[in-house]
Amino acid sequence: MPDGDIRALPADLPQTRAGEIARGTLRLLAGLGYFGVTEMTLANNRRADIAALGPAGEVAMVEIKSSVADFRSDSKWPEYMPFCDRFYFAVGEDFPQALIPEEAGLIIADAFGAAVIREAPLDKLAGARRKAVTLRLARLAAGRLQASQDTGWTPGPLSPT
């Protein structure tokens, strides 16, 4: 997904278990001062479920797992870690927490909110990578905002000025 792709606006989160977890996680992150986007493609062509920027420019990424089967079928998650300072899994309250690797933080979420159960280890990004990830996230967010403001607009009759 290129920087300008606007497919997954937060207001358009799917009415699925993963969508509910994403909504609650985004609410939690905002309360912690992190503001993020869903479905951000990284430079390695992997797509983070949530990427967010913190108050000091720190980058957090969250992989959403809606079931044990979803977790077990996806071994790509380590490929997200070089693109963030902190990496989390967000799961529902019925997910077996012992499955989540120690290298990642753990968030329990539903459609209305979430809680950090285990803080993610800090692995600071190098400056050049931080700049690239931040720029990608900012352009994606700005493109989605612009697209949301342009939806449904039709020109009215032209008037002479």
C-alpha positions as a printed Julia matrix, in Angstrom:
161×3 Matrix{Float64}:
   0.0     0.0     0.0
   1.65    3.26   -1.06
   1.82    6.28    1.25
  -1.28    7.81   -0.3
  -3.57    4.79    0.04
  -6.69    5.75    1.98
  -8.44    2.39    2.35
  -8.64    2.04    6.09
  -9.94    5.16    7.75
 -10.37    4.71   11.51
 -14.03    5.75   11.15
 -14.42    2.86    8.72
 -13.09    0.1    10.94
 -14.87   -3.12   10.04
 -17.59   -4.47   12.3
 -15.49   -7.53   13.13
 -13.67   -8.74   16.21
 -10.43   -7.31   14.8
 -12.2    -4.01   14.13
 -13.45   -3.89   17.71
  -9.96   -4.57   19.06
  -8.52   -1.87   16.77
 -11.09    0.68   17.94
 -10.44    0.03   21.61
  -6.69    0.03   21.09
  -6.76    3.35   19.21
  -8.77    4.83   22.1
  -6.22    3.56   24.62
  -3.3     4.89   22.59
  -4.93    8.32   22.27
  -5.38    8.42   26.03
  -1.65    7.74   26.37
  -0.8    10.54   23.93
  -0.18    8.28   20.94
  -2.12    9.0    17.78
  -2.16    6.44   15.05
  -3.41    5.05   11.81
  -4.55    1.62   10.81
  -3.11   -0.47    8.0
   0.2     1.27    7.38
   2.55   -0.4     4.91
   6.17   -0.43    5.99
   9.29   -0.15    3.83
   9.6    -3.97    3.87
   6.07   -4.25    2.39
   4.6    -5.6     5.63
   1.45   -3.87    6.84
   1.14   -2.87   10.49
  -2.4    -3.07   11.87
  -1.79    0.1    13.9
   1.15    2.52   13.79
   1.17    5.43   16.23
   3.34    8.4    17.22
   3.85    9.32   20.86
   4.36   12.75   22.43
   8.15   12.66   22.01
   8.04   11.18   18.5
   8.32    7.58   19.62
   6.8     5.01   17.28
   4.58    2.2    18.53
   3.13   -0.57   16.37
   0.35   -2.93   17.25
  -0.5    -6.27   15.68
  -4.12   -7.26   16.25
  -4.96  -10.9    16.78
  -8.65  -11.76   16.91
  -8.18  -15.45   17.7
  -5.61  -18.1    18.53
  -5.88  -19.41   14.97
  -5.12  -15.91   13.66
  -2.07  -15.69   15.94
  -0.73  -19.13   15.02
  -1.15  -18.58   11.28
   0.94  -15.38   11.25
   4.69  -15.54   11.76
   5.45  -12.17   10.12
   5.25  -10.08   13.29
   9.03   -9.95   13.97
   9.39   -8.1    10.66
   7.49   -5.1    12.12
   9.85   -4.63   15.05
  12.7    -2.88   13.16
  10.23   -0.08   12.32
   9.12    0.89   15.82
  10.39    1.72   19.29
   7.75   -0.49   20.94
   5.78   -3.4    19.52
   2.54   -4.75   20.99
  -0.03   -7.41   20.34
  -3.64   -6.4    20.96
  -6.06   -9.23   21.69
  -9.49   -9.8    23.2
  -9.94  -10.61   26.87
 -10.52  -14.31   26.13
  -7.18  -14.72   24.3
  -4.65  -16.92   26.17
  -2.08  -14.33   27.25
   0.69  -16.9    27.68
   0.88  -17.23   23.87
   2.15  -13.66   23.44
   5.98  -13.62   23.15
   7.97  -11.75   25.8
   9.57   -9.59   23.05
   6.24   -7.84   22.61
   3.93   -5.83   24.79
   0.37   -6.99   25.44
  -2.83   -4.99   25.15
  -6.27   -6.4    25.99
  -9.02   -4.6    24.1
 -12.66   -4.54   23.14
 -14.67   -2.04   21.08
 -14.82    0.5    23.89
 -11.35    0.58   25.36
  -8.19   -1.29   26.2
  -5.5    -1.74   28.81
  -1.77   -2.34   28.61
  -1.2    -5.62   30.43
   2.51   -5.83   29.67
   4.6    -2.9    28.5
   6.56   -3.47   25.3
  10.34   -3.44   25.6
  11.93   -0.25   24.3
  14.21   -0.67   21.28
  14.94    2.83   20.01
  14.91    3.43   16.29
  17.9     4.94   14.54
  17.34    8.56   13.52
  17.09    7.96    9.77
  14.59    5.12   10.18
  12.55    7.17   12.7
  12.35   10.02   10.2
  11.27    7.68    7.39
   8.59    5.94    9.49
   7.31    9.24   10.89
   7.11   10.79    7.43
   5.27    7.74    6.07
   2.79    7.83    8.96
   2.23   11.58    8.68
   1.64   11.45    4.92
  -0.76    8.53    5.29
  -2.73   10.3     8.02
  -2.83   13.58    6.09
  -3.94   11.81    2.91
  -6.75   10.06    4.75
  -7.86   13.28    6.4
  -7.9    15.07    3.06
  -9.88   12.23    1.47
 -12.41   12.23    4.32
 -12.97   15.97    3.89
 -13.41   15.59    0.13
 -16.0    12.81    0.3
 -19.39   13.63   -1.17
 -18.45   17.05   -2.49
 -20.03   18.09   -5.74
 -19.56   21.44   -7.4
 -22.39   23.91   -7.22
 -23.34   26.32   -9.96
 -20.48   28.59  -10.93
 -20.87   32.2    -9.96
 -18.94   35.05  -11.5
 -16.42   36.62   -9.16
